[in-house]
Amino acid sequence: MLTTQEQLKYSRQIMLNKIGQQGQIALRNAKVLIVGVGGLGNPASLYLAAAGVGTLYLADGDTIELSNLPRQIQFSERDINQNKADTAAEKLTQQFHDCHVEAIDDMLDQELCDYYLPQVDLVLDCSDNIATRYLINQACVTHKVPLVVGAATGFDGQQMVIDPRDDNSACYHCLFPASKKAPDNNCQTIGILGPVLAIVAGMQALQAIKLITGNKAQINKLNLFDGLANQWQHFTMKKQKECTVCGENK
């Protein structure tokens, strides 16, 4: 049951027939791992904590730099040189008392994946490099934990949902096999505009809320956002039988 305060606080989303009280209880009971607390993880963690997600684990080994501030909106100049996960966890805890936030102030590796994934209901990949995306994808497939992937550079963003609980769900490796790696573009080499990250992070948070509350989050779709044209394009993905992560030969 929700408390009277919870019913009042979350009343605007509880009145949605796809959320309701049971959906809000599911959010309160949910545990979500967010990998990367930069331009995507920063706003995504705010949205999820504000929506009433009960537990957030924030993983990031980076420290805050001056150049982060235009898009990593939880941070200020006072936070420069502090760890991103620790700082975000402290700020979220102060703002959202209903949410337990735990910082993982290190880069995610196999050992950390194997420790945390059995504890969580969902993972958000907000990382900024291909190696970490492959690691998270493999771990989520192994532990059968849904994964919401987001990425953005320049004026462009992408987002997809991978749900290893569904035998028909493609994984990140199906789309970008290790032998044909996606370009490891990043904000340091190409640049990025903050609102583009906010749009992709908002989509990640929305997909996460849908998954947690039992609503359908579309798998096997690569959603691409063009900020200059202000358009979304949607491409169908297909699970690859020969995929070494989720296919028949894994």
C-alpha positions as CSV (number, residue, x, y, z in Angstrom):
1,M,0.0,0.0,0.0
2,L,1.0,3.6,-0.6
3,T,1.2,6.0,2.2
4,T,-1.0,9.1,2.2
5,Q,2.0,11.2,1.5
6,E,3.1,9.0,-1.4
7,Q,-0.4,9.1,-2.9
8,L,-0.3,12.9,-2.8
9,K,3.3,13.3,-4.0
10,Y,2.8,10.9,-7.0
11,S,-0.9,11.7,-7.7
12,R,-0.3,13.0,-11.2
13,Q,1.2,9.8,-12.4
14,I,-0.9,7.5,-10.3
15,M,-4.0,8.9,-12.1
16,L,-2.6,7.5,-15.4
17,N,-4.4,4.2,-16.0
18,K,-1.2,2.6,-17.2
19,I,0.5,3.4,-13.9
20,G,-2.0,3.5,-11.1
21,Q,-1.2,2.6,-7.5
22,Q,0.2,-0.8,-8.4
23,G,2.6,0.8,-10.9
24,Q,3.7,3.3,-8.2
25,I,4.3,0.5,-5.8
26,A,6.4,-1.3,-8.5
27,L,8.4,1.9,-8.9
28,R,9.0,2.1,-5.2
29,N,10.2,-1.5,-5.1
30,A,12.4,-1.2,-8.1
31,K,16.2,-1.3,-8.1
32,V,17.9,0.3,-11.1
33,L,21.6,0.4,-12.0
34,I,22.7,3.5,-14.0
35,V,26.1,3.1,-15.7
36,G,27.6,6.5,-16.3
37,V,26.4,9.6,-14.5
38,G,27.4,12.1,-17.2
39,G,25.3,13.8,-19.8
40,L,22.7,10.9,-20.0
41,G,22.9,9.4,-16.5
42,N,22.6,12.8,-14.9
43,P,19.1,13.7,-16.1
44,A,18.0,10.1,-16.3
45,S,18.7,9.6,-12.6
46,L,16.8,12.7,-11.8
47,Y,13.7,11.6,-13.7
48,L,13.8,8.1,-12.1
49,A,14.3,9.4,-8.6
50,A,11.5,11.9,-9.1
51,A,9.2,9.2,-10.4
52,G,9.6,7.3,-7.2
53,V,12.1,4.6,-8.0
54,G,13.0,3.1,-4.7
55,T,16.7,2.3,-5.2
56,L,19.3,3.7,-7.7
57,Y,22.8,2.4,-8.1
58,L,25.1,5.0,-9.8
59,A,28.3,3.7,-11.4
60,D,31.0,6.1,-12.6
61,G,34.7,6.4,-11.9
62,D,35.1,9.8,-13.5
63,T,35.6,13.1,-11.8
64,I,33.7,16.3,-12.6
65,E,35.3,18.8,-14.9
66,L,34.4,22.3,-15.9
67,S,33.5,21.2,-19.4
68,N,30.9,18.8,-18.0
69,L,28.7,21.5,-16.5
70,P,26.8,22.7,-19.6
71,R,25.1,19.3,-19.9
72,Q,25.5,17.4,-16.5
73,I,22.9,19.5,-14.8
74,Q,23.2,18.1,-11.2
75,F,26.7,19.5,-10.9
76,S,28.1,23.0,-10.2
77,E,31.5,24.6,-10.1
78,R,31.8,23.7,-6.4
79,D,31.7,20.0,-7.5
80,I,34.7,20.1,-9.8
81,N,37.3,17.4,-9.2
82,Q,34.7,15.4,-7.2
83,N,33.6,11.9,-8.2
84,K,30.5,12.0,-10.4
85,A,28.7,9.0,-8.8
86,D,29.4,10.2,-5.2
87,T,28.3,13.7,-6.0
88,A,25.1,12.7,-7.8
89,A,24.2,10.2,-5.1
90,E,24.5,12.9,-2.4
91,K,22.4,15.5,-4.4
92,L,19.7,13.0,-5.3
93,T,19.5,11.8,-1.6
94,Q,19.0,15.4,-0.5
95,Q,16.3,16.1,-3.0
96,F,14.4,12.8,-3.1
97,H,14.0,11.3,0.4
98,D,12.0,8.4,-0.9
99,C,14.9,7.1,-3.0
100,H,17.9,5.2,-1.7
101,V,20.9,6.0,-3.8
102,E,24.2,4.1,-3.7
103,A,27.3,5.3,-5.5
104,I,29.7,3.0,-7.2
105,D,32.7,5.3,-7.6
106,D,34.6,3.1,-10.0
107,M,34.5,2.1,-13.7
108,L,32.2,-0.9,-14.1
109,D,34.0,-4.2,-14.7
110,Q,33.0,-7.9,-14.9
111,E,33.3,-8.4,-11.1
112,L,31.0,-5.4,-10.4
113,C,28.5,-6.5,-13.1
114,D,28.3,-10.0,-11.5
115,Y,27.8,-8.5,-8.1
116,Y,25.1,-5.9,-8.9
117,L,23.1,-7.3,-11.7
118,P,21.5,-10.1,-9.7
119,Q,20.3,-7.4,-7.3
120,V,18.6,-5.1,-9.9
121,D,15.5,-5.1,-12.0
122,L,16.8,-2.9,-14.8
123,V,20.0,-1.3,-16.2
124,L,20.4,2.0,-18.0
125,D,23.5,2.1,-20.2
126,C,24.5,5.8,-20.1
127,S,28.2,5.1,-20.8
128,D,30.3,6.9,-23.4
129,N,32.4,4.1,-24.8
130,I,32.0,0.9,-26.8
131,A,33.9,-1.4,-24.5
132,T,31.6,-0.6,-21.6
133,R,28.5,-1.1,-23.8
134,Y,29.7,-4.5,-24.8
135,L,30.4,-5.4,-21.2
136,I,27.0,-4.3,-20.0
137,N,25.2,-6.0,-22.8
138,Q,27.0,-9.3,-22.1
139,A,26.2,-9.1,-18.4
140,C,22.6,-8.2,-18.9
141,V,22.1,-11.1,-21.3
142,T,23.9,-13.5,-18.9
143,H,21.8,-12.4,-15.9
144,K,18.6,-11.8,-18.0
145,V,18.2,-8.2,-16.9
146,P,16.5,-5.6,-19.2
147,L,18.8,-3.0,-20.6
148,V,17.9,0.5,-21.9
149,V,20.7,1.8,-24.0
150,G,21.3,5.5,-24.9
151,A,24.0,7.4,-26.7
152,A,24.4,10.9,-28.2
153,T,27.0,13.0,-30.0
154,G,26.7,16.3,-31.8
155,F,23.0,16.9,-32.6
156,D,22.2,13.1,-32.9
157,G,21.0,10.5,-30.4
158,Q,20.0,6.9,-30.3
159,Q,18.1,4.7,-27.9
160,M,17.1,1.0,-27.8
161,V,15.6,-1.5,-25.4
162,I,17.1,-5.0,-24.9
163,D,15.1,-7.5,-22.9
164,P,16.9,-10.8,-22.5
165,R,13.8,-12.2,-20.7
166,D,12.2,-12.3,-24.2
167,D,13.8,-15.0,-26.4
168,N,13.1,-12.9,-29.5
169,S,15.0,-9.8,-28.2
170,A,18.1,-8.7,-30.1
171,C,21.0,-7.5,-28.1
172,Y,23.6,-4.8,-28.7
173,H,26.0,-7.3,-30.1
174,C,23.4,-8.3,-32.7
175,L,23.4,-4.8,-34.0
176,F,27.1,-4.1,-33.6
177,P,29.1,-7.3,-33.7
178,A,32.6,-7.1,-32.2
179,S,34.0,-7.8,-35.6
180,K,32.1,-4.8,-37.0
181,K,32.3,-2.3,-34.1
182,A,30.3,0.8,-34.2
183,P,32.4,4.0,-34.4
184,D,33.6,4.8,-30.8
185,N,32.6,8.5,-31.2
186,N,32.4,10.6,-28.1
187,C,31.7,14.1,-27.0
188,Q,35.4,14.9,-26.6
189,T,36.1,14.4,-30.3
190,I,32.8,15.4,-31.9
191,G,31.1,17.6,-29.4
192,I,27.5,17.5,-28.0
193,L,24.6,19.8,-27.2
194,G,23.0,19.4,-23.8
195,P,19.3,19.3,-24.9
196,V,20.1,16.4,-27.2
197,L,21.3,14.4,-24.2
198,A,18.2,15.4,-22.2
199,I,15.9,14.1,-24.9
200,V,17.7,10.7,-25.1
201,A,17.9,10.5,-21.3
202,G,14.2,11.3,-21.0
203,M,13.4,8.5,-23.5
204,Q,15.6,6.1,-21.4
205,A,13.8,7.1,-18.2
206,L,10.4,6.7,-19.9
207,Q,11.3,3.2,-21.2
208,A,12.6,2.3,-17.8
209,I,9.3,3.4,-16.1
210,K,7.3,1.4,-18.7
211,L,9.4,-1.8,-18.0
212,I,9.1,-1.4,-14.3
213,T,5.3,-0.8,-14.3
214,G,4.6,-3.7,-16.6
215,N,3.9,-1.7,-19.7
216,K,5.3,-2.7,-23.1
217,A,8.7,-1.2,-24.0
218,Q,9.4,-1.9,-27.6
219,I,12.3,-4.2,-28.2
220,N,14.1,-4.8,-31.5
221,K,13.9,-1.1,-32.4
222,L,16.8,1.3,-32.9
223,N,15.4,4.8,-32.4
224,L,17.6,7.6,-33.9
225,F,17.1,11.2,-33.1
226,D,18.2,14.0,-35.5
227,G,18.3,17.2,-33.5
228,L,18.8,19.5,-36.5
229,A,15.9,18.1,-38.4
230,N,13.9,17.6,-35.2
231,Q,13.0,14.1,-36.3
232,W,13.0,10.5,-35.0
233,Q,13.7,7.5,-37.2
234,H,12.9,3.9,-36.2
235,F,14.8,0.9,-37.5
236,T,13.9,-2.7,-36.9
237,M,16.5,-4.9,-35.3
238,K,16.6,-8.6,-35.6
239,K,18.1,-11.2,-33.2
240,Q,21.0,-12.8,-34.9
241,K,21.2,-16.6,-34.6
242,E,25.0,-16.4,-35.0
243,C,25.4,-13.8,-32.3
244,T,28.0,-14.9,-29.8
245,V,26.3,-13.2,-26.9
246,C,22.6,-14.0,-27.3
247,G,22.4,-16.4,-30.3
248,E,22.4,-20.1,-30.8
249,N,26.2,-20.2,-30.7
250,K,26.7,-18.3,-27.5
